[in-house]
Amino acid sequence: MEEQVEMYGDVAVFRFPGEYLNASNARAFKTDIQGVLEGRRKVVFDLSNLTFIDSMGLAALLSCLRQLNRNEGDLKLCGMNGSVRSVFELVRFHKVLDLLNDREEAVRSFD
């Protein structure tokens, strides 16, 4: 999973590799992403490949946010298509997580 991480200064940008984050892969994602989150405080998830997310996928992202918050870090999301973004807005996750248009905007938001 580490190979999908690009560093922009002290900000780690992880490009989600699949089209789905749902009940079938959320648990594996949470396990695999630990290496990306460990020891970092500024993380961006680029979700431009994502076409579908369900409640288990949302819970997995919330778990990542909580882990980063415990270490005084933060998580930003970017690159969502309209249907994925509408799911976040429907469940009001846009009030909990920063949803940004692209990775440049997301990285700059840490300043």
Protein Blocks (a to p, Z undefined) as FASTA:
>chain_A
ZZmpccehjaccdddfbfbdcfklmmmmmmmmmmmmnopabdcddfklpmbdcfklmmmm
mmmmmmmmmnopacddehiafklmmmmmmnopmmmpccdfblmlmmmmmZZ
